[in-house]
Amino acid sequence: MNEGTQQRRGAAEPTELSFVREKLLKFQSKMLEDFEKRLSCMVEDVLQDLRQRELRAHEFRNFEIPNGGVSHNSVWHNRMSKQKVSNTAASDVSDIPNGHANGAKPAPSQGQKRSERRQLPDKVFVARESYLTALLQVEHMRTIYHIFYIILVMFLLNVIFYDYFVKGRIDLGLGTIRGGLKRLHWVFGVWLLEHVFVLALYYAFQGWAVVRHKLKQHNALQRFWSHSCLIMYISSQVVFCFVSTSLCLKFGLPFVSACVLLLESTRLLMKMHAFVRYNAPRVLAGKQKTDDDQEAAPAGRPFVPPVRSYVYYLFAPTLIYRDSYPRTSHIRWKFALNRLLEVVAVAFLYAFIHERHIHEHFGEYGREEVGPSKMILKLFGMMLPSAVIFLCGFYMILHSWLNFTSELLRFGDRMFYKDWWTSHTYDAYYRNWNVVVHDWLYEYVYKDMYMHVFKGSKVAASLSVFMISALVHEQVLGFALQMFFPVMFILFGVVGVALVYLMRSAPKVLGNMFLWFSLILGNGMLISLYAMEYYAKKNCDLSNETWTDHLVPAVWRCYN
């Protein structure tokens, strides 16, 4: 009996050992397979970085630091911590911990290290060219640039032949441009008045600082004065925004003129807030000099930056205030003229696209019968023209126009965008697409929300930035088109935010492909829906008897 049991046990043990051995072998094979995949990805990333470095060293020489030095931080890096900023040549002596002007710093304590880790990095300005300016120095990229020139010429020939053989006259899109810029003289007049208001803000801020300094012996009066000025400042910003939007409706401005007025008003609002937000803490702290230590306040008075710094900032192509910026040595007039001609060329291209695509697809919307099949054809017929509008809008504003104004003002830091076209997540796309606006949102909205409102919650601070940005975009489009049709808010503030979190773990290739697919599809839907709503309001005889009639889209009321 015992011998039979022992034999059965002896036969079972090899079976169990073989089972365990088989499982271990499977586990080992899976581990090796996963390790090989990860190792190949890491090797590919390293090789890609080496190829990029070699390409930049040989072809993209303009990507290097202007003085020819080598920096541990890339010249395309946008922000640095305060400790790193204090180590650079552009640092302020007052920013060095404990006031060690000779550069020697004591070893930070553990509490100081924790405090420094919690500090968010600051915007830095470096003399550098725009990304596309450097890329177009390469012959291969310059060839692609020439191809786009030929595409523009083909658009021009298409419009010329269409106007001549169909309409019997050659217009070259001038009718569309004249219609879009109608009442531009009213816009220019409002623009001048707005700059008078913005300049008055500087002297109001100076008055607040001087009176506050004189009341330093009376704490209660000093707080009352500061709180009263804060209330007046907030009220003036609200009135400024209300007046610009109401004048847009009162003058009945066409779309282009309205966009010019609303965007310029938004730009000035952002600049005013940046100036006050940057300089108010310096007045409260009793700062006596500019950031570069070149000018000090008169004895017995608080420091306020000189008016020339403020005026230069108002026209500089940045929304981040500093007392001084990197400057170029001279103006390249040929470069500036080329950028201005590009702006004019893209404006004509937009006129051609409006006449031959947007108006052709949706000009009769509200009068013609529209079924599901016809609607799908219209939407997909606008996908490629909308992609051209999207890409040319980026190039015209963020590259051509900002480089043109930078060249005239000798503004050195031309990083208005990064290589957003290589992004594989919406996080990177939003950071790199419009660096000028993103820097302002980061410095004056995100950091304040993160430090003072949400107390360290990055998610809540990020969502507040998205909501504010979506509301401003919708406000500009809504008042420019004079309609309530919140498609921009939904696509940007809802769908865009969802894609940020959904695409964070996407592979690089698939993520980049999906990014471009969603951008082309989203812009096609955006432009098509706004065009349908615009022409539906224009073509349908709709009555607005109640306030709800203004909220119901005309595209729905026309056919229902």
C-alpha positions in Angstrom: 0.0 0.0 0.0 2.7 2.4 1.0 4.9 1.4 -2.0 2.0 2.1 -4.4 1.4 5.5 -2.9 5.0 6.4 -3.1 5.1 5.4 -6.8 2.1 7.6 -7.5 3.7 10.5 -5.7 7.0 9.9 -7.6 5.0 10.0 -10.9 3.1 13.1 -10.0 6.3 15.1 -9.0 7.8 15.1 -12.5 4.4 16.2 -13.9 4.2 19.1 -11.5 7.8 20.0 -12.2 7.2 20.0 -15.9 4.1 22.2 -15.5 6.1 24.7 -13.4 9.0 24.5 -15.9 6.6 25.2 -18.8 5.0 28.2 -17.0 8.5 29.6 -16.2 9.6 29.2 -19.8 6.5 31.0 -21.1 7.1 33.7 -18.5 10.7 34.0 -19.6 9.8 34.2 -23.3 7.2 36.9 -22.7 9.7 38.9 -20.6 12.4 38.5 -23.2 9.9 39.5 -26.0 8.8 42.6 -24.0 12.4 43.5 -23.2 13.4 43.2 -26.9 10.5 45.5 -27.9 11.3 48.1 -25.2 15.0 47.9 -26.1 14.3 48.3 -29.8 12.1 51.3 -29.1 14.8 52.9 -26.9 17.5 52.2 -29.4 15.3 53.7 -32.2 14.7 56.8 -30.0 18.5 57.2 -29.4 19.3 56.8 -33.1 16.5 59.3 -34.0 18.0 61.8 -31.5 21.5 61.3 -33.0 20.1 61.8 -36.5 18.3 64.9 -35.4 21.5 66.2 -33.8 23.6 65.5 -36.8 21.0 67.1 -39.1 20.9 70.2 -37.0 24.7 70.4 -36.8 25.1 70.2 -40.6 21.9 71.5 -42.1 20.0 73.4 -39.4 22.8 75.7 -38.2 20.3 78.4 -37.2 19.0 76.1 -34.5 22.2 76.5 -32.6 22.7 79.3 -30.0 23.4 82.6 -31.7 26.8 83.2 -30.0 28.0 79.8 -31.1 28.2 78.4 -27.6 26.9 75.1 -26.3 24.2 75.1 -23.8 22.8 72.3 -21.7 19.4 73.8 -22.4 18.1 73.7 -26.0 17.7 77.1 -27.6 14.1 76.1 -28.2 13.4 75.6 -24.5 10.8 78.1 -23.5 11.0 78.2 -19.7 13.5 77.8 -16.9 13.3 77.6 -13.1 14.2 80.7 -11.2 17.4 79.0 -10.0 18.5 78.4 -13.6 17.5 81.9 -14.7 19.6 83.4 -11.9 22.6 81.5 -13.3 22.3 82.9 -16.8 23.8 86.2 -18.1 20.3 87.8 -18.3 19.6 87.2 -14.6 18.8 89.9 -12.1 21.0 90.3 -9.1 18.0 90.6 -6.9 16.8 87.1 -8.0 19.9 85.5 -6.5 19.0 83.9 -3.2 20.0 85.9 -0.1 21.3 88.8 -2.2 24.7 87.2 -3.0 25.7 89.6 -5.9 29.1 87.9 -6.4 27.4 84.7 -7.6 28.4 82.6 -4.5 25.3 80.9 -3.1 25.0 79.2 0.2 23.8 75.6 0.2 20.0 75.6 0.2 18.3 74.0 3.2 15.8 71.1 2.8 12.9 73.5 3.2 14.3 75.8 0.5 14.7 72.8 -1.8 11.1 71.7 -1.2 10.0 75.3 -1.9 12.0 75.5 -5.1 10.5 72.2 -6.3 7.1 73.6 -5.9 7.9 76.8 -7.9 6.8 76.7 -11.5 9.3 77.7 -14.2 9.4 81.2 -15.7 9.3 82.4 -19.3 12.8 83.2 -20.7 13.5 85.3 -23.7 16.5 84.3 -26.0 17.6 85.8 -29.3 16.6 83.2 -31.8 14.9 82.7 -35.2 11.5 81.2 -35.8 11.4 77.5 -36.4 10.3 77.8 -40.1 12.9 80.5 -40.7 15.6 78.1 -39.7 14.0 75.1 -41.6 13.7 77.1 -44.8 17.5 77.6 -44.8 17.7 74.0 -45.9 17.4 73.4 -49.6 15.0 70.5 -49.3 12.5 72.5 -47.1 12.9 75.5 -49.4 11.7 73.3 -52.3 8.5 72.5 -50.4 8.1 76.3 -49.9 8.4 76.8 -53.6 5.8 74.1 -54.2 3.3 76.1 -52.1 4.2 79.2 -54.2 3.2 77.3 -57.3 -0.1 76.1 -55.6 -0.9 79.7 -54.9 -0.2 80.6 -58.6 -2.5 77.8 -59.7 -5.3 79.1 -57.4 -4.8 82.5 -59.0 -5.0 81.1 -62.5 -8.1 79.1 -61.6 -9.8 82.3 -60.4 -8.7 84.3 -63.4 -10.1 81.8 -65.9 -13.3 81.2 -63.9 -13.9 85.0 -63.7 -13.2 85.5 -67.4 -15.1 82.6 -68.9 -18.0 82.4 -66.4 -18.5 85.9 -65.1 -17.1 87.8 -68.1 -14.8 89.9 -66.0 -11.6 89.5 -63.9 -12.0 90.4 -60.2 -9.1 88.5 -58.6 -11.0 88.3 -55.3 -10.9 92.1 -54.8 -14.6 92.2 -54.3 -14.4 89.7 -51.4 -11.5 91.6 -49.8 -13.3 95.0 -50.1 -16.4 93.5 -48.6 -14.5 91.9 -45.7 -12.6 95.1 -44.9 -15.7 97.4 -45.2 -15.9 100.1 -42.4 -12.2 99.5 -41.6 -11.8 103.3 -40.9 -14.2 102.9 -37.9 -12.0 100.0 -36.7 -8.9 102.2 -37.0 -10.6 105.0 -35.0 -11.6 102.6 -32.2 -8.1 101.2 -32.3 -6.6 104.7 -31.6 -9.0 105.3 -28.8 -8.2 102.0 -27.2 -4.5 102.8 -27.3 -5.2 106.1 -25.5 -7.0 104.1 -22.8 -4.2 101.6 -22.6 -1.6 104.4 -22.2 -3.8 106.0 -19.5 -3.6 102.8 -17.6 0.2 103.2 -17.3 -0.2 106.6 -15.6 -3.1 105.3 -13.4 -0.8 102.5 -12.3 2.0 105.0 -11.6 -0.5 107.1 -9.5 -1.5 104.0 -7.5 2.1 103.2 -6.7 3.0 106.8 -5.7 0.0 107.3 -3.5 0.4 103.9 -1.9 4.0 104.8 -1.1 3.0 108.1 0.5 0.4 106.2 2.7 2.9 103.7 4.0 2.6 105.1 7.5 -1.2 104.5 7.4 -1.8 100.8 6.9 -5.6 101.1 6.9 -5.7 103.9 4.3 -3.1 102.1 2.2 -5.2 99.0 2.1 -8.3 101.0 1.3 -6.5 102.8 -1.5 -5.1 99.6 -3.0 -8.5 97.8 -2.8 -10.3 100.7 -4.4 -7.8 100.8 -7.3 -8.1 97.1 -7.8 -11.9 97.4 -8.1 -11.6 100.3 -10.5 -9.0 98.3 -12.5 -11.3 95.2 -12.8 -14.2 97.5 -13.7 -12.2 99.2 -16.4 -11.2 95.9 -18.0 -14.9 94.8 -18.1 -16.0 98.1 -19.6 -13.1 97.9 -22.2 -14.3 94.4 -23.3 -17.9 95.4 -23.4 -17.3 98.6 -25.4 -15.3 96.7 -28.1 -17.9 94.0 -28.6 -20.9 96.4 -28.5 -19.2 98.7 -31.1 -18.7 95.7 -33.3 -22.4 95.1 -33.3 -23.3 98.8 -33.5 -21.2 99.5 -36.6 -22.4 96.3 -38.2 -18.9 95.3 -39.1 -18.2 92.6 -41.7 -16.4 89.5 -40.6 -12.8 90.5 -41.3 -13.1 94.0 -39.9 -14.9 92.6 -36.8 -12.1 90.0 -36.3 -9.5 92.8 -36.5 -11.3 94.9 -33.9 -12.0 92.0 -31.5 -8.6 90.3 -31.7 -6.8 93.7 -31.2 -9.0 94.4 -28.2 -8.3 91.0 -26.8 -4.6 91.5 -27.4 -4.6 94.9 -25.5 -6.6 93.4 -22.6 -4.0 90.6 -22.3 -1.1 93.1 -22.4 -2.7 95.4 -19.8 -3.2 92.5 -17.4 0.4 91.3 -18.0 1.8 94.7 -17.2 -0.2 95.1 -14.0 0.3 91.5 -12.9 4.1 91.7 -13.4 4.7 95.1 -11.8 2.2 95.1 -8.9 4.2 92.6 -6.9 7.4 94.6 -7.5 5.7 97.7 -6.2 4.4 95.8 -3.1 7.9 94.4 -2.5 9.6 97.8 -2.8 11.7 97.0 -5.9 13.9 99.9 -6.9 15.4 98.8 -10.2 14.6 97.3 -13.6 15.3 93.6 -14.3 18.6 94.4 -16.0 19.7 96.9 -13.3 20.0 99.7 -15.8 17.6 102.2 -14.3 16.5 102.9 -10.7 13.6 104.8 -9.2 14.0 108.3 -8.0 14.8 108.6 -4.3 11.6 108.4 -2.1 9.5 107.0 -4.9 8.4 103.4 -5.7 9.8 101.9 -8.9 7.6 101.9 -12.0 9.1 100.9 -15.4 9.8 103.8 -17.7 7.0 104.7 -20.2 9.2 103.8 -23.2 9.4 100.2 -21.9 5.6 100.1 -21.7 5.1 101.6 -25.2 7.6 99.2 -26.7 5.8 96.3 -25.0 2.5 97.4 -26.4 3.7 96.8 -30.0 6.2 94.0 -29.4 5.0 90.6 -30.6 4.8 89.1 -27.1 2.1 89.0 -24.4 4.7 88.6 -21.6 5.9 91.8 -20.0 9.5 92.4 -19.3 11.4 95.7 -18.9 13.7 94.7 -21.8 13.9 92.0 -24.4 16.7 90.6 -26.6 17.2 92.9 -29.6 18.7 92.4 -33.0 21.5 94.6 -34.3 19.7 95.9 -37.4 16.5 95.6 -39.5 16.6 93.2 -42.5 14.3 95.1 -44.8 14.3 92.3 -47.5 13.2 89.8 -44.9 10.5 92.1 -43.6 9.2 92.8 -47.1 9.0 89.1 -47.9 7.0 88.4 -44.7 4.6 91.3 -45.6 4.1 90.0 -49.1 3.3 86.6 -47.7 0.5 88.1 -45.6 -1.0 89.8 -48.7 -0.7 86.5 -50.7 -2.5 84.5 -48.0 -5.2 87.2 -47.8 -5.8 86.8 -51.6 -5.7 83.0 -51.2 -8.5 83.3 -48.6 -10.5 85.4 -50.9 -10.2 82.7 -53.7 -11.2 79.9 -51.3 -14.2 81.9 -50.1 -15.4 82.5 -53.6 -14.7 79.1 -55.1 -15.5 76.8 -52.2 -17.3 78.3 -49.2 -19.7 80.4 -51.2 -20.1 77.7 -53.8 -21.0 75.1 -51.2 -23.1 77.1 -48.8 -24.2 80.3 -50.6 -27.7 79.0 -51.2 -28.1 77.2 -47.9 -31.5 78.0 -46.6 -33.1 78.3 -50.0 -32.2 74.8 -51.5 -33.3 71.4 -50.4 -30.7 69.7 -48.3 -30.8 66.0 -47.5 -28.3 63.8 -45.6 -26.4 62.7 -48.7 -26.1 66.3 -49.9 -25.0 67.5 -46.5 -22.3 64.8 -46.3 -21.0 65.8 -49.8 -20.8 69.4 -48.7 -19.0 68.7 -45.5 -16.4 66.4 -47.2 -16.1 68.9 -50.1 -14.9 71.5 -47.5 -12.3 69.3 -45.8 -9.3 70.1 -47.9 -10.1 73.8 -48.4 -10.5 74.0 -44.6 -7.1 72.4 -44.1 -5.6 75.0 -46.4 -7.3 77.7 -44.4 -6.0 76.2 -41.1 -2.4 75.9 -42.3 -2.3 79.2 -44.1 -3.8 81.0 -41.1 -1.0 79.6 -38.9 1.6 80.7 -41.4 0.2 84.1 -42.1 -0.3 85.2 -38.4 2.2 83.2 -36.3 5.0 83.3 -38.8 4.7 86.0 -41.4 3.0 88.8 -39.5 4.8 88.3 -36.2 8.2 88.0 -37.9 7.3 91.2 -39.9 6.6 93.2 -36.8 9.5 91.6 -35.0 11.9 92.7 -37.7 10.6 96.3 -37.7 11.0 96.5 -33.9 14.2 94.5 -33.8 12.6 92.0 -31.4 15.0 89.2 -30.9 13.0 86.2 -29.6 11.1 84.8 -32.6 9.9 81.6 -31.0 6.2 82.2 -31.7 5.5 78.5 -32.2 7.3 75.2 -32.0 7.2 72.1 -34.2 3.6 71.4 -33.4 3.2 69.4 -36.7 5.3 66.6 -35.2 3.1 66.3 -32.0 1.5 63.0 -31.2 -0.6 64.2 -28.3 -2.9 67.2 -27.9 -0.9 68.3 -24.9 2.1 68.9 -27.1 -0.1 70.4 -29.8 -1.6 73.0 -27.6 1.8 73.9 -26.1 3.5 74.3 -29.4 0.8 75.6 -31.7 0.7 79.2 -30.4 3.5 79.9 -28.0 2.6 83.6 -27.7 -0.9 83.0 -26.3 0.1 79.8 -24.4 2.9 81.7 -22.6 0.3 84.3 -21.4 -2.2 81.6 -20.3 0.6 79.8 -18.5 2.1 82.8 -16.8 -1.0 84.8 -15.8 -3.8 82.2 -15.6 -2.4 78.7 -15.0 0.3 79.7 -12.4 -2.1 81.9 -10.5 -4.8 79.2 -10.5 -2.2 76.6 -9.5 -0.6 78.6 -6.7 -3.5 80.6 -5.2 -6.9 79.2 -6.2 -6.6 75.4 -6.5 -3.6 75.1 -4.2 -1.4 72.7 -6.3 -4.1 71.0 -8.4 -2.7 70.9 -11.9 -5.8 69.3 -13.4 -8.1 72.0 -12.1 -5.7 74.8 -13.2 -5.4 73.2 -16.7 -9.2 72.9 -17.1 -9.7 76.5 -16.1 -7.2 77.6 -18.8 -9.1 75.5 -21.4 -12.4 77.0 -20.4 -11.2 80.6 -20.5 -9.4 80.1 -23.8 -12.5 78.4 -25.3 -14.8 81.2 -24.1 -12.5 83.9 -25.6 -12.3 82.0 -29.0 -16.1 81.7 -29.0 -16.6 85.3 -28.1 -14.5 86.5 -31.0 -16.2 84.2 -33.5 -19.7 84.8 -32.2 -19.5 88.6 -32.2 -17.6 88.7 -35.5 -20.3 86.7 -37.2 -23.0 88.2 -35.0 -24.6 84.9 -34.0 -24.9 82.6 -31.0 -23.6 79.3 -32.4 -21.1 77.8 -29.8 -19.5 75.2 -32.1 -16.0 76.5 -31.3 -16.6 76.2 -27.6 -17.8 72.6 -27.9 -15.0 71.5 -30.2 -12.3 73.3 -28.3 -13.5 73.3 -24.7 -15.1 69.8 -24.6 -13.8 67.6 -27.4 -10.3 69.1 -27.3 -10.0 68.6 -23.6 -11.2 65.0 -23.8 -8.6 64.3 -26.5 -5.9 65.7 -24.3 -6.5 62.9 -21.8 -7.4 60.2 -24.3 -4.2 60.6 -26.4 -1.6 60.8 -23.7 -0.6 57.2 -24.1 -0.9 57.0 -27.8 2.1 55.7 -29.8 4.0 58.4 -31.7 3.2 57.4 -35.3 -0.5 56.6 -34.7 -0.9 59.6 -32.4 0.5 62.0 -35.0 -1.7 60.5 -37.7 -4.8 60.8 -35.5 -3.8 64.3 -34.6 -3.8 65.4 -38.2 -6.9 63.4 -39.0 -8.8 65.1 -36.1 -7.4 68.6 -37.0 -8.5 68.3 -40.7 -11.9 66.8 -39.8 -12.5 69.2 -37.0 -11.6 72.3 -39.0 -13.7 71.1 -41.9 -16.7 70.7 -39.6 -16.0 74.0 -37.9 -15.9 76.1 -41.0 -18.8 74.3 -42.7 -21.1 74.6 -39.7 -20.3 78.4 -39.2 -20.8 78.9 -43.0 -24.1 77.1 -42.9 -25.3 79.2 -39.9 -24.2 82.4 -41.6 -25.9 81.8 -44.9 -29.0 80.4 -43.2 -29.4 83.6 -41.3 -28.8 85.6 -44.4 -31.1 83.6 -46.8 -34.0 82.7 -44.4 -36.5 85.3 -43.4 -36.5 84.5 -39.7 -38.2 86.5 -37.0 -36.7 86.9 -33.5 -39.8 87.4 -31.4 -38.5 86.0 -28.2 -35.1 85.7 -26.6 -35.0 82.0 -27.2 -35.1 82.6 -31.0 -31.6 84.0 -30.7 -30.4 80.8 -29.1 -31.9 78.3 -31.6 -29.5 77.9 -34.6 -30.8 79.2 -37.9 -29.7 76.0 -39.6 -32.4 74.3 -37.6 -35.1 76.9 -37.9 -34.8 77.2 -41.7 -35.8 73.6 -42.3 -37.9 72.9 -39.2 
